[in-house]
């Protein structure tokens, strides 16, 4: 299992970050335009009492080693079950892949901390556990590389979008 944490400075307050992060249209634009993914269907944010939930289905753009691509096939997609804890200002996500879902577990938490006036740091802690004989550790490393690339690109895209909207 791989565990890793990424931090990105975002050019807005924590409140504004969460407002945008939880907005289905903003999320869809970030994933399709910012990450160049093939598809992103974002469900509505539902109030479930102490938490809010939001489903999302995504067809990502991935760079994979040939051995991993052969195992996963050409039509990889995933469903994200996301849960926002407003009191803690924490997002928990768990992915269910369209292939080998019983052998691949990917999830994580997103939080923020203030970083000065109209700035915050997005902290994303990720877990990747892939149990596929012969290619599991290679697949975990590929997943991490793709996730790091995506989260890095999303921060750049968010800051660019925030600057345009200012």
Secondary structure as the mmCIF struct_conf table of DSSP 4:
data_model
#
loop_
_struct_conf.conf_type_id
_struct_conf.id
_struct_conf.beg_label_comp_id
_struct_conf.beg_label_asym_id
_struct_conf.beg_label_seq_id
_struct_conf.end_label_comp_id
_struct_conf.end_label_asym_id
_struct_conf.end_label_seq_id
STRN STRN1 UNK A 2 UNK A 10
BEND BEND1 UNK A 11 UNK A 12
HELX_RH_AL_P HELX_RH_AL_P1 UNK A 14 UNK A 21
TURN_TY1_P TURN_TY1_P1 UNK A 22 UNK A 22
HELX_RH_AL_P HELX_RH_AL_P2 UNK A 24 UNK A 29
HELX_RH_PI_P HELX_RH_PI_P1 UNK A 30 UNK A 34
BEND BEND2 UNK A 35 UNK A 35
BEND BEND3 UNK A 38 UNK A 38
STRN STRN2 UNK A 39 UNK A 42
HELX_LH_PP_P HELX_LH_PP_P1 UNK A 43 UNK A 45
STRN STRN3 UNK A 46 UNK A 47
BEND BEND4 UNK A 49 UNK A 50
STRN STRN4 UNK A 52 UNK A 59
HELX_RH_AL_P HELX_RH_AL_P3 UNK A 66 UNK A 72
BEND BEND5 UNK A 74 UNK A 74
STRN STRN5 UNK A 78 UNK A 85
TURN_TY1_P TURN_TY1_P2 UNK A 86 UNK A 89
STRN STRN6 UNK A 90 UNK A 97
BEND BEND6 UNK A 98 UNK A 100
TURN_TY1_P TURN_TY1_P3 UNK A 101 UNK A 103
STRN STRN7 UNK A 104 UNK A 114
BEND BEND7 UNK A 116 UNK A 116
TURN_TY1_P TURN_TY1_P4 UNK A 117 UNK A 118
STRN STRN8 UNK A 120 UNK A 130
TURN_TY1_P TURN_TY1_P5 UNK A 133 UNK A 135
HELX_RH_AL_P HELX_RH_AL_P4 UNK A 136 UNK A 165
#
